[in-house]
Amino acid sequence: MEKVKRVLDENEYIRNNYKKFALLTKREKEILTLLSIGKSSMEIADQLFISKETVATHRKNIIRKLDVKSFAELLRFALAFDLITD
């Protein structure tokens, strides 16, 4: 029963946040994924061939668009929208 409740809660979270997800650009989703798996801004910059400042700008835009206050909220968002794969 607990698993059913968790799935329903997750579906409600996705429904409530889909519009925010739709605001993210492809690059922002890519950076959100990398942040969620523990990459630093410098590692992301090196991997995507962009400057650390550009990564910082993307991070600020992601946080503003998703209206999150913590890394945990950012991580929950990334998990709910399948931005993190095993």
PDB file of N, CA, C and O in Angstrom:
ATOM      1  N   MET A   1       0.819  -1.195   0.000  1.00  0.00           N
ATOM      2  CA  MET A   1       0.000   0.000   0.000  1.00  0.00           C
ATOM      3  C   MET A   1       0.863   1.260   0.000  1.00  0.00           C
ATOM      4  O   MET A   1       0.526   2.258  -0.636  1.00  0.00           O
ATOM      5  N   GLU A   2       1.984   1.196   0.725  1.00  0.00           N
ATOM      6  CA  GLU A   2       2.887   2.353   0.813  1.00  0.00           C
ATOM      7  C   GLU A   2       3.463   2.702  -0.560  1.00  0.00           C
ATOM      8  O   GLU A   2       3.617   3.876  -0.896  1.00  0.00           O
ATOM      9  N   LYS A   3       3.778   1.672  -1.350  1.00  0.00           N
ATOM     10  CA  LYS A   3       4.334   1.912  -2.682  1.00  0.00           C
ATOM     11  C   LYS A   3       3.305   2.612  -3.576  1.00  0.00           C
ATOM     12  O   LYS A   3       3.659   3.511  -4.338  1.00  0.00           O
ATOM     13  N   VAL A   4       2.050   2.208  -3.489  1.00  0.00           N
ATOM     14  CA  VAL A   4       0.976   2.836  -4.273  1.00  0.00           C
ATOM     15  C   VAL A   4       0.873   4.316  -3.905  1.00  0.00           C
ATOM     16  O   VAL A   4       0.755   5.174  -4.779  1.00  0.00           O
ATOM     17  N   LYS A   5       0.919   4.600  -2.620  1.00  0.00           N
ATOM     18  CA  LYS A   5       0.846   5.993  -2.165  1.00  0.00           C
ATOM     19  C   LYS A   5       2.026   6.793  -2.705  1.00  0.00           C
ATOM     20  O   LYS A   5       1.865   7.939  -3.123  1.00  0.00           O
ATOM     21  N   ARG A   6       3.219   6.183  -2.695  1.00  0.00           N
ATOM     22  CA  ARG A   6       4.413   6.862  -3.194  1.00  0.00           C
ATOM     23  C   ARG A   6       4.282   7.169  -4.687  1.00  0.00           C
ATOM     24  O   ARG A   6       4.641   8.258  -5.134  1.00  0.00           O
ATOM     25  N   VAL A   7       3.777   6.224  -5.442  1.00  0.00           N
ATOM     26  CA  VAL A   7       3.589   6.423  -6.886  1.00  0.00           C
ATOM     27  C   VAL A   7       2.555   7.520  -7.143  1.00  0.00           C
ATOM     28  O   VAL A   7       2.752   8.367  -8.015  1.00  0.00           O
ATOM     29  N   LEU A   8       1.468   7.509  -6.396  1.00  0.00           N
ATOM     30  CA  LEU A   8       0.443   8.540  -6.562  1.00  0.00           C
ATOM     31  C   LEU A   8       0.983   9.917  -6.189  1.00  0.00           C
ATOM     32  O   LEU A   8       0.706  10.904  -6.870  1.00  0.00           O
ATOM     33  N   ASP A   9       1.754   9.978  -5.106  1.00  0.00           N
ATOM     34  CA  ASP A   9       2.376  11.247  -4.711  1.00  0.00           C
ATOM     35  C   ASP A   9       3.317  11.748  -5.793  1.00  0.00           C
ATOM     36  O   ASP A   9       3.339  12.939  -6.105  1.00  0.00           O
ATOM     37  N   GLU A  10       4.095  10.831  -6.366  1.00  0.00           N
ATOM     38  CA  GLU A  10       5.036  11.192  -7.421  1.00  0.00           C
ATOM     39  C   GLU A  10       4.295  11.716  -8.652  1.00  0.00           C
ATOM     40  O   GLU A  10       4.704  12.710  -9.252  1.00  0.00           O
ATOM     41  N   ASN A  11       3.207  11.044  -9.023  1.00  0.00           N
ATOM     42  CA  ASN A  11       2.416  11.495 -10.171  1.00  0.00           C
ATOM     43  C   ASN A  11       1.828  12.880  -9.926  1.00  0.00           C
ATOM     44  O   ASN A  11       1.784  13.710 -10.834  1.00  0.00           O
ATOM     45  N   GLU A  12       1.381  13.124  -8.710  1.00  0.00           N
ATOM     46  CA  GLU A  12       0.833  14.443  -8.374  1.00  0.00           C
ATOM     47  C   GLU A  12       1.939  15.497  -8.442  1.00  0.00           C
ATOM     48  O   GLU A  12       1.712  16.602  -8.936  1.00  0.00           O
ATOM     49  N   TYR A  13       3.117  15.166  -7.953  1.00  0.00           N
ATOM     50  CA  TYR A  13       4.257  16.089  -8.003  1.00  0.00           C
ATOM     51  C   TYR A  13       4.578  16.447  -9.459  1.00  0.00           C
ATOM     52  O   TYR A  13       4.797  17.613  -9.784  1.00  0.00           O
ATOM     53  N   ILE A  14       4.602  15.444 -10.319  1.00  0.00           N
ATOM     54  CA  ILE A  14       4.892  15.673 -11.742  1.00  0.00           C
ATOM     55  C   ILE A  14       3.810  16.559 -12.364  1.00  0.00           C
ATOM     56  O   ILE A  14       4.117  17.503 -13.091  1.00  0.00           O
ATOM     57  N   ARG A  15       2.562  16.253 -12.079  1.00  0.00           N
ATOM     58  CA  ARG A  15       1.456  17.065 -12.614  1.00  0.00           C
ATOM     59  C   ARG A  15       1.569  18.525 -12.155  1.00  0.00           C
ATOM     60  O   ARG A  15       1.359  19.451 -12.939  1.00  0.00           O
ATOM     61  N   ASN A  16       1.900  18.712 -10.889  1.00  0.00           N
ATOM     62  CA  ASN A  16       1.983  20.062 -10.333  1.00  0.00           C
ATOM     63  C   ASN A  16       3.195  20.840 -10.829  1.00  0.00           C
ATOM     64  O   ASN A  16       3.200  22.070 -10.774  1.00  0.00           O
ATOM     65  N   ASN A  17       4.212  20.149 -11.307  1.00  0.00           N
ATOM     66  CA  ASN A  17       5.458  20.825 -11.677  1.00  0.00           C
ATOM     67  C   ASN A  17       5.802  20.736 -13.160  1.00  0.00           C
ATOM     68  O   ASN A  17       6.868  21.189 -13.577  1.00  0.00           O
ATOM     69  N   TYR A  18       4.911  20.157 -13.955  1.00  0.00           N
ATOM     70  CA  TYR A  18       5.240  19.978 -15.367  1.00  0.00           C
ATOM     71  C   TYR A  18       5.476  21.310 -16.086  1.00  0.00           C
ATOM     72  O   TYR A  18       6.362  21.404 -16.935  1.00  0.00           O
ATOM     73  N   LYS A  19       4.706  22.320 -15.758  1.00  0.00           N
ATOM     74  CA  LYS A  19       4.873  23.624 -16.428  1.00  0.00           C
ATOM     75  C   LYS A  19       6.261  24.201 -16.154  1.00  0.00           C
ATOM     76  O   LYS A  19       6.877  24.803 -17.034  1.00  0.00           O
ATOM     77  N   LYS A  20       6.742  24.011 -14.936  1.00  0.00           N
ATOM     78  CA  LYS A  20       8.095  24.466 -14.609  1.00  0.00           C
ATOM     79  C   LYS A  20       9.118  23.685 -15.432  1.00  0.00           C
ATOM     80  O   LYS A  20      10.059  24.264 -15.975  1.00  0.00           O
ATOM     81  N   PHE A  21       8.931  22.372 -15.521  1.00  0.00           N
ATOM     82  CA  PHE A  21       9.837  21.521 -16.297  1.00  0.00           C
ATOM     83  C   PHE A  21       9.883  21.984 -17.749  1.00  0.00           C
ATOM     84  O   PHE A  21      10.947  22.009 -18.368  1.00  0.00           O
ATOM     85  N   ALA A  22       8.729  22.347 -18.282  1.00  0.00           N
ATOM     86  CA  ALA A  22       8.641  22.777 -19.685  1.00  0.00           C
ATOM     87  C   ALA A  22       9.394  24.087 -19.929  1.00  0.00           C
ATOM     88  O   ALA A  22       9.751  24.385 -21.069  1.00  0.00           O
ATOM     89  N   LEU A  23       9.638  24.869 -18.881  1.00  0.00           N
ATOM     90  CA  LEU A  23      10.367  26.133 -19.025  1.00  0.00           C
ATOM     91  C   LEU A  23      11.869  25.930 -19.230  1.00  0.00           C
ATOM     92  O   LEU A  23      12.557  26.802 -19.761  1.00  0.00           O
ATOM     93  N   LEU A  24      12.367  24.770 -18.805  1.00  0.00           N
ATOM     94  CA  LEU A  24      13.807  24.531 -18.901  1.00  0.00           C
ATOM     95  C   LEU A  24      14.234  24.273 -20.337  1.00  0.00           C
ATOM     96  O   LEU A  24      13.554  23.578 -21.093  1.00  0.00           O
ATOM     97  N   THR A  25      15.377  24.849 -20.695  1.00  0.00           N
ATOM     98  CA  THR A  25      15.944  24.578 -22.022  1.00  0.00           C
ATOM     99  C   THR A  25      16.621  23.210 -21.993  1.00  0.00           C
ATOM    100  O   THR A  25      16.821  22.623 -20.929  1.00  0.00           O
ATOM    101  N   LYS A  26      16.966  22.723 -23.164  1.00  0.00           N
ATOM    102  CA  LYS A  26      17.676  21.441 -23.261  1.00  0.00           C
ATOM    103  C   LYS A  26      18.984  21.507 -22.471  1.00  0.00           C
ATOM    104  O   LYS A  26      19.332  20.557 -21.769  1.00  0.00           O
ATOM    105  N   ARG A  27      19.705  22.615 -22.580  1.00  0.00           N
ATOM    106  CA  ARG A  27      20.987  22.776 -21.885  1.00  0.00           C
ATOM    107  C   ARG A  27      20.780  22.815 -20.373  1.00  0.00           C
ATOM    108  O   ARG A  27      21.570  22.236 -19.626  1.00  0.00           O
ATOM    109  N   GLU A  28      19.733  23.486 -19.920  1.00  0.00           N
ATOM    110  CA  GLU A  28      19.451  23.544 -18.484  1.00  0.00           C
ATOM    111  C   GLU A  28      19.128  22.154 -17.939  1.00  0.00           C
ATOM    112  O   GLU A  28      19.556  21.809 -16.838  1.00  0.00           O
ATOM    113  N   LYS A  29      18.385  21.361 -18.690  1.00  0.00           N
ATOM    114  CA  LYS A  29      18.087  19.987 -18.268  1.00  0.00           C
ATOM    115  C   LYS A  29      19.373  19.174 -18.191  1.00  0.00           C
ATOM    116  O   LYS A  29      19.559  18.377 -17.272  1.00  0.00           O
ATOM    117  N   GLU A  30      20.249  19.379 -19.154  1.00  0.00           N
ATOM    118  CA  GLU A  30      21.527  18.676 -19.178  1.00  0.00           C
ATOM    119  C   GLU A  30      22.357  19.049 -17.935  1.00  0.00           C
ATOM    120  O   GLU A  30      22.937  18.176 -17.290  1.00  0.00           O
ATOM    121  N   ILE A  31      22.408  20.319 -17.615  1.00  0.00           N
ATOM    122  CA  ILE A  31      23.173  20.781 -16.454  1.00  0.00           C
ATOM    123  C   ILE A  31      22.516  20.297 -15.161  1.00  0.00           C
ATOM    124  O   ILE A  31      23.216  19.910 -14.225  1.00  0.00           O
ATOM    125  N   LEU A  32      21.203  20.313 -15.096  1.00  0.00           N
ATOM    126  CA  LEU A  32      20.493  19.802 -13.922  1.00  0.00           C
ATOM    127  C   LEU A  32      20.828  18.328 -13.698  1.00  0.00           C
ATOM    128  O   LEU A  32      21.046  17.902 -12.563  1.00  0.00           O
ATOM    129  N   THR A  33      20.868  17.565 -14.762  1.00  0.00           N
ATOM    130  CA  THR A  33      21.237  16.146 -14.665  1.00  0.00           C
ATOM    131  C   THR A  33      22.638  15.997 -14.089  1.00  0.00           C
ATOM    132  O   THR A  33      22.860  15.200 -13.177  1.00  0.00           O
ATOM    133  N   LEU A  34      23.576  16.761 -14.622  1.00  0.00           N
ATOM    134  CA  LEU A  34      24.964  16.659 -14.161  1.00  0.00           C
ATOM    135  C   LEU A  34      25.110  17.110 -12.709  1.00  0.00           C
ATOM    136  O   LEU A  34      25.863  16.505 -11.946  1.00  0.00           O
ATOM    137  N   LEU A  35      24.401  18.160 -12.324  1.00  0.00           N
ATOM    138  CA  LEU A  35      24.417  18.601 -10.930  1.00  0.00           C
ATOM    139  C   LEU A  35      23.865  17.504 -10.018  1.00  0.00           C
ATOM    140  O   LEU A  35      24.388  17.255  -8.932  1.00  0.00           O
ATOM    141  N   SER A  36      22.815  16.867 -10.478  1.00  0.00           N
ATOM    142  CA  SER A  36      22.132  15.860  -9.671  1.00  0.00           C
ATOM    143  C   SER A  36      22.969  14.614  -9.432  1.00  0.00           C
ATOM    144  O   SER A  36      22.782  13.913  -8.438  1.00  0.00           O
ATOM    145  N   ILE A  37      23.890  14.341 -10.342  1.00  0.00           N
ATOM    146  CA  ILE A  37      24.751  13.163 -10.142  1.00  0.00           C
ATOM    147  C   ILE A  37      26.065  13.548  -9.450  1.00  0.00           C
ATOM    148  O   ILE A  37      26.992  12.743  -9.356  1.00  0.00           O
ATOM    149  N   GLY A  38      26.122  14.797  -8.967  1.00  0.00           N
ATOM    150  CA  GLY A  38      27.242  15.194  -8.131  1.00  0.00           C
ATOM    151  C   GLY A  38      28.396  15.898  -8.810  1.00  0.00           C
ATOM    152  O   GLY A  38      29.448  16.083  -8.200  1.00  0.00           O
ATOM    153  N   LYS A  39      28.223  16.294 -10.062  1.00  0.00           N
ATOM    154  CA  LYS A  39      29.294  17.010 -10.763  1.00  0.00           C
ATOM    155  C   LYS A  39      29.406  18.440 -10.244  1.00  0.00           C
ATOM    156  O   LYS A  39      28.401  19.083  -9.940  1.00  0.00           O
ATOM    157  N   SER A  40      30.634  18.928 -10.146  1.00  0.00           N
ATOM    158  CA  SER A  40      30.859  20.318  -9.744  1.00  0.00           C
ATOM    159  C   SER A  40      30.671  21.226 -10.958  1.00  0.00           C
ATOM    160  O   SER A  40      30.638  20.764 -12.098  1.00  0.00           O
ATOM    161  N   SER A  41      30.551  22.512 -10.694  1.00  0.00           N
ATOM    162  CA  SER A  41      30.413  23.470 -11.800  1.00  0.00           C
ATOM    163  C   SER A  41      31.611  23.391 -12.739  1.00  0.00           C
ATOM    164  O   SER A  41      31.454  23.480 -13.957  1.00  0.00           O
ATOM    165  N   MET A  42      32.807  23.224 -12.180  1.00  0.00           N
ATOM    166  CA  MET A  42      34.010  23.137 -13.008  1.00  0.00           C
ATOM    167  C   MET A  42      33.992  21.876 -13.875  1.00  0.00           C
ATOM    168  O   MET A  42      34.351  21.924 -15.052  1.00  0.00           O
ATOM    169  N   GLU A  43      33.576  20.758 -13.294  1.00  0.00           N
ATOM    170  CA  GLU A  43      33.482  19.502 -14.052  1.00  0.00           C
ATOM    171  C   GLU A  43      32.450  19.627 -15.181  1.00  0.00           C
ATOM    172  O   GLU A  43      32.674  19.152 -16.295  1.00  0.00           O
ATOM    173  N   ILE A  44      31.328  20.269 -14.878  1.00  0.00           N
ATOM    174  CA  ILE A  44      30.287  20.473 -15.893  1.00  0.00           C
ATOM    175  C   ILE A  44      30.820  21.363 -17.008  1.00  0.00           C
ATOM    176  O   ILE A  44      30.628  21.077 -18.190  1.00  0.00           O
ATOM    177  N   ALA A  45      31.486  22.438 -16.624  1.00  0.00           N
ATOM    178  CA  ALA A  45      32.053  23.358 -17.617  1.00  0.00           C
ATOM    179  C   ALA A  45      33.018  22.615 -18.545  1.00  0.00           C
ATOM    180  O   ALA A  45      32.956  22.767 -19.765  1.00  0.00           O
ATOM    181  N   ASP A  46      33.905  21.813 -17.959  1.00  0.00           N
ATOM    182  CA  ASP A  46      34.873  21.052 -18.766  1.00  0.00           C
ATOM    183  C   ASP A  46      34.169  20.053 -19.680  1.00  0.00           C
ATOM    184  O   ASP A  46      34.526  19.919 -20.850  1.00  0.00           O
ATOM    185  N   GLN A  47      33.181  19.362 -19.150  1.00  0.00           N
ATOM    186  CA  GLN A  47      32.472  18.330 -19.927  1.00  0.00           C
ATOM    187  C   GLN A  47      31.695  18.928 -21.097  1.00  0.00           C
ATOM    188  O   GLN A  47      31.637  18.335 -22.174  1.00  0.00           O
ATOM    189  N   LEU A  48      31.095  20.107 -20.885  1.00  0.00           N
ATOM    190  CA  LEU A  48      30.241  20.713 -21.915  1.00  0.00           C
ATOM    191  C   LEU A  48      30.971  21.779 -22.740  1.00  0.00           C
ATOM    192  O   LEU A  48      30.384  22.400 -23.626  1.00  0.00           O
ATOM    193  N   PHE A  49      32.257  21.981 -22.435  1.00  0.00           N
ATOM    194  CA  PHE A  49      33.064  22.976 -23.162  1.00  0.00           C
ATOM    195  C   PHE A  49      32.466  24.379 -23.076  1.00  0.00           C
ATOM    196  O   PHE A  49      32.367  25.101 -24.068  1.00  0.00           O
ATOM    197  N   ILE A  50      32.074  24.735 -21.856  1.00  0.00           N
ATOM    198  CA  ILE A  50      31.571  26.082 -21.586  1.00  0.00           C
ATOM    199  C   ILE A  50      32.312  26.619 -20.364  1.00  0.00           C
ATOM    200  O   ILE A  50      32.999  25.863 -19.676  1.00  0.00           O
ATOM    201  N   SER A  51      32.180  27.906 -20.092  1.00  0.00           N
ATOM    202  CA  SER A  51      32.886  28.480 -18.946  1.00  0.00           C
ATOM    203  C   SER A  51      32.141  28.169 -17.644  1.00  0.00           C
ATOM    204  O   SER A  51      30.946  27.872 -17.636  1.00  0.00           O
ATOM    205  N   LYS A  52      32.894  28.249 -16.550  1.00  0.00           N
ATOM    206  CA  LYS A  52      32.304  28.039 -15.226  1.00  0.00           C
ATOM    207  C   LYS A  52      31.226  29.095 -14.963  1.00  0.00           C
ATOM    208  O   LYS A  52      30.222  28.813 -14.309  1.00  0.00           O
ATOM    209  N   GLU A  53      31.439  30.310 -15.474  1.00  0.00           N
ATOM    210  CA  GLU A  53      30.460  31.390 -15.305  1.00  0.00           C
ATOM    211  C   GLU A  53      29.154  31.067 -16.035  1.00  0.00           C
ATOM    212  O   GLU A  53      28.068  31.380 -15.547  1.00  0.00           O
ATOM    213  N   THR A  54      29.271  30.441 -17.202  1.00  0.00           N
ATOM    214  CA  THR A  54      28.069  30.041 -17.951  1.00  0.00           C
ATOM    215  C   THR A  54      27.301  28.982 -17.174  1.00  0.00           C
ATOM    216  O   THR A  54      26.071  29.015 -17.125  1.00  0.00           O
ATOM    217  N   VAL A  55      28.010  28.053 -16.573  1.00  0.00           N
ATOM    218  CA  VAL A  55      27.359  27.037 -15.729  1.00  0.00           C
ATOM    219  C   VAL A  55      26.641  27.727 -14.572  1.00  0.00           C
ATOM    220  O   VAL A  55      25.503  27.383 -14.251  1.00  0.00           O
ATOM    221  N   ALA A  56      27.302  28.699 -13.947  1.00  0.00           N
ATOM    222  CA  ALA A  56      26.697  29.428 -12.829  1.00  0.00           C
ATOM    223  C   ALA A  56      25.416  30.143 -13.267  1.00  0.00           C
ATOM    224  O   ALA A  56      24.425  30.159 -12.538  1.00  0.00           O
ATOM    225  N   THR A  57      25.448  30.729 -14.453  1.00  0.00           N
ATOM    226  CA  THR A  57      24.258  31.413 -14.989  1.00  0.00           C
ATOM    227  C   THR A  57      23.128  30.411 -15.214  1.00  0.00           C
ATOM    228  O   THR A  57      21.978  30.679 -14.867  1.00  0.00           O
ATOM    229  N   HIS A  58      23.457  29.264 -15.794  1.00  0.00           N
ATOM    230  CA  HIS A  58      22.442  28.219 -16.003  1.00  0.00           C
ATOM    231  C   HIS A  58      21.862  27.761 -14.665  1.00  0.00           C
ATOM    232  O   HIS A  58      20.651  27.582 -14.538  1.00  0.00           O
ATOM    233  N   ARG A  59      22.725  27.573 -13.674  1.00  0.00           N
ATOM    234  CA  ARG A  59      22.264  27.149 -12.346  1.00  0.00           C
ATOM    235  C   ARG A  59      21.278  28.154 -11.772  1.00  0.00           C
ATOM    236  O   ARG A  59      20.228  27.776 -11.253  1.00  0.00           O
ATOM    237  N   LYS A  60      21.619  29.437 -11.866  1.00  0.00           N
ATOM    238  CA  LYS A  60      20.720  30.490 -11.359  1.00  0.00           C
ATOM    239  C   LYS A  60      19.380  30.451 -12.090  1.00  0.00           C
ATOM    240  O   LYS A  60      18.325  30.579 -11.470  1.00  0.00           O
ATOM    241  N   ASN A  61      19.427  30.275 -13.412  1.00  0.00           N
ATOM    242  CA  ASN A  61      18.192  30.224 -14.200  1.00  0.00           C
ATOM    243  C   ASN A  61      17.352  29.000 -13.836  1.00  0.00           C
ATOM    244  O   ASN A  61      16.127  29.088 -13.749  1.00  0.00           O
ATOM    245  N   ILE A  62      18.012  27.859 -13.623  1.00  0.00           N
ATOM    246  CA  ILE A  62      17.295  26.637 -13.242  1.00  0.00           C
ATOM    247  C   ILE A  62      16.595  26.848 -11.902  1.00  0.00           C
ATOM    248  O   ILE A  62      15.414  26.532 -11.759  1.00  0.00           O
ATOM    249  N   ILE A  63      17.318  27.380 -10.928  1.00  0.00           N
ATOM    250  CA  ILE A  63      16.766  27.609  -9.588  1.00  0.00           C
ATOM    251  C   ILE A  63      15.596  28.589  -9.656  1.00  0.00           C
ATOM    252  O   ILE A  63      14.580  28.395  -8.989  1.00  0.00           O
ATOM    253  N   ARG A  64      15.742  29.639 -10.460  1.00  0.00           N
ATOM    254  CA  ARG A  64      14.662  30.632 -10.604  1.00  0.00           C
ATOM    255  C   ARG A  64      13.440  30.002 -11.274  1.00  0.00           C
ATOM    256  O   ARG A  64      12.316  30.169 -10.799  1.00  0.00           O
ATOM    257  N   LYS A  65      13.654  29.283 -12.369  1.00  0.00           N
ATOM    258  CA  LYS A  65      12.525  28.696 -13.104  1.00  0.00           C
ATOM    259  C   LYS A  65      11.794  27.636 -12.292  1.00  0.00           C
ATOM    260  O   LYS A  65      10.567  27.545 -12.343  1.00  0.00           O
ATOM    261  N   LEU A  66      12.551  26.832 -11.538  1.00  0.00           N
ATOM    262  CA  LEU A  66      11.926  25.763 -10.761  1.00  0.00           C
ATOM    263  C   LEU A  66      11.447  26.238  -9.396  1.00  0.00           C
ATOM    264  O   LEU A  66      10.692  25.541  -8.718  1.00  0.00           O
ATOM    265  N   ASP A  67      11.890  27.425  -8.998  1.00  0.00           N
ATOM    266  CA  ASP A  67      11.514  28.002  -7.707  1.00  0.00           C
ATOM    267  C   ASP A  67      11.842  27.035  -6.568  1.00  0.00           C
ATOM    268  O   ASP A  67      11.000  26.747  -5.718  1.00  0.00           O
ATOM    269  N   VAL A  68      13.087  26.540  -6.567  1.00  0.00           N
ATOM    270  CA  VAL A  68      13.528  25.633  -5.513  1.00  0.00           C
ATOM    271  C   VAL A  68      14.410  26.382  -4.529  1.00  0.00           C
ATOM    272  O   VAL A  68      15.049  27.375  -4.878  1.00  0.00           O
ATOM    273  N   LYS A  69      14.438  25.895  -3.294  1.00  0.00           N
ATOM    274  CA  LYS A  69      15.196  26.557  -2.230  1.00  0.00           C
ATOM    275  C   LYS A  69      16.372  25.720  -1.737  1.00  0.00           C
ATOM    276  O   LYS A  69      17.198  26.208  -0.967  1.00  0.00           O
ATOM    277  N   SER A  70      16.454  24.458  -2.176  1.00  0.00           N
ATOM    278  CA  SER A  70      17.521  23.593  -1.682  1.00  0.00           C
ATOM    279  C   SER A  70      17.947  22.604  -2.769  1.00  0.00           C
ATOM    280  O   SER A  70      17.247  22.377  -3.755  1.00  0.00           O
ATOM    281  N   PHE A  71      19.127  22.030  -2.538  1.00  0.00           N
ATOM    282  CA  PHE A  71      19.603  21.010  -3.471  1.00  0.00           C
ATOM    283  C   PHE A  71      18.683  19.794  -3.441  1.00  0.00           C
ATOM    284  O   PHE A  71      18.476  19.144  -4.466  1.00  0.00           O
ATOM    285  N   ALA A  72      18.131  19.485  -2.269  1.00  0.00           N
ATOM    286  CA  ALA A  72      17.216  18.342  -2.154  1.00  0.00           C
ATOM    287  C   ALA A  72      15.998  18.524  -3.064  1.00  0.00           C
ATOM    288  O   ALA A  72      15.554  17.572  -3.705  1.00  0.00           O
ATOM    289  N   GLU A  73      15.465  19.735  -3.120  1.00  0.00           N
ATOM    290  CA  GLU A  73      14.323  20.006  -4.001  1.00  0.00           C
ATOM    291  C   GLU A  73      14.729  19.853  -5.468  1.00  0.00           C
ATOM    292  O   GLU A  73      13.978  19.321  -6.285  1.00  0.00           O
ATOM    293  N   LEU A  74      15.927  20.330  -5.780  1.00  0.00           N
ATOM    294  CA  LEU A  74      16.450  20.206  -7.143  1.00  0.00           C
ATOM    295  C   LEU A  74      16.595  18.734  -7.515  1.00  0.00           C
ATOM    296  O   LEU A  74      16.242  18.325  -8.621  1.00  0.00           O
ATOM    297  N   LEU A  75      17.113  17.953  -6.589  1.00  0.00           N
ATOM    298  CA  LEU A  75      17.297  16.523  -6.811  1.00  0.00           C
ATOM    299  C   LEU A  75      15.956  15.815  -6.990  1.00  0.00           C
ATOM    300  O   LEU A  75      15.815  14.963  -7.867  1.00  0.00           O
ATOM    301  N   ARG A  76      14.974  16.166  -6.163  1.00  0.00           N
ATOM    302  CA  ARG A  76      13.643  15.546  -6.287  1.00  0.00           C
ATOM    303  C   ARG A  76      13.057  15.835  -7.675  1.00  0.00           C
ATOM    304  O   ARG A  76      12.463  14.962  -8.309  1.00  0.00           O
ATOM    305  N   PHE A  77      13.236  17.057  -8.122  1.00  0.00           N
ATOM    306  CA  PHE A  77      12.739  17.446  -9.435  1.00  0.00           C
ATOM    307  C   PHE A  77      13.410  16.603 -10.524  1.00  0.00           C
ATOM    308  O   PHE A  77      12.738  16.064 -11.404  1.00  0.00           O
ATOM    309  N   ALA A  78      14.730  16.495 -10.456  1.00  0.00           N
ATOM    310  CA  ALA A  78      15.489  15.726 -11.449  1.00  0.00           C
ATOM    311  C   ALA A  78      15.050  14.260 -11.460  1.00  0.00           C
ATOM    312  O   ALA A  78      14.924  13.656 -12.525  1.00  0.00           O
ATOM    313  N   LEU A  79      14.819  13.698 -10.287  1.00  0.00           N
ATOM    314  CA  LEU A  79      14.368  12.309 -10.207  1.00  0.00           C
ATOM    315  C   LEU A  79      12.961  12.143 -10.766  1.00  0.00           C
ATOM    316  O   LEU A  79      12.695  11.199 -11.509  1.00  0.00           O
ATOM    317  N   ALA A  80      12.069  13.046 -10.417  1.00  0.00           N
ATOM    318  CA  ALA A  80      10.667  12.947 -10.855  1.00  0.00           C
ATOM    319  C   ALA A  80      10.548  13.019 -12.372  1.00  0.00           C
ATOM    320  O   ALA A  80       9.686  12.368 -12.962  1.00  0.00           O
ATOM    321  N   PHE A  81      11.407  13.803 -12.998  1.00  0.00           N
ATOM    322  CA  PHE A  81      11.318  13.988 -14.450  1.00  0.00           C
ATOM    323  C   PHE A  81      12.357  13.151 -15.210  1.00  0.00           C
ATOM    324  O   PHE A  81      12.704  13.457 -16.351  1.00  0.00           O
ATOM    325  N   ASP A  82      12.844  12.096 -14.558  1.00  0.00           N
ATOM    326  CA  ASP A  82      13.757  11.125 -15.187  1.00  0.00           C
ATOM    327  C   ASP A  82      14.986  11.762 -15.813  1.00  0.00           C
ATOM    328  O   ASP A  82      15.435  11.334 -16.876  1.00  0.00           O
ATOM    329  N   LEU A  83      15.530  12.781 -15.164  1.00  0.00           N
ATOM    330  CA  LEU A  83      16.756  13.379 -15.672  1.00  0.00           C
ATOM    331  C   LEU A  83      17.981  12.618 -15.182  1.00  0.00           C
ATOM    332  O   LEU A  83      19.095  12.843 -15.655  1.00  0.00           O
ATOM    333  N   ILE A  84      17.765  11.723 -14.235  1.00  0.00           N
ATOM    334  CA  ILE A  84      18.852  10.905 -13.715  1.00  0.00           C
ATOM    335  C   ILE A  84      18.574   9.455 -14.107  1.00  0.00           C
ATOM    336  O   ILE A  84      17.531   8.896 -13.769  1.00  0.00           O
ATOM    337  N   THR A  85      19.515   8.866 -14.819  1.00  0.00           N
ATOM    338  CA  THR A  85      19.359   7.471 -15.231  1.00  0.00           C
ATOM    339  C   THR A  85      20.408   6.643 -14.519  1.00  0.00           C
ATOM    340  O   THR A  85      21.476   7.143 -14.165  1.00  0.00           O
ATOM    341  N   ASP A  86      20.101   5.393 -14.314  1.00  0.00           N
ATOM    342  CA  ASP A  86      21.045   4.497 -13.604  1.00  0.00           C
ATOM    343  C   ASP A  86      22.172   4.075 -14.506  1.00  0.00           C
ATOM    344  O   ASP A  86      23.053   3.326 -14.083  1.00  0.00           O
TER     345      ASP A  86
END
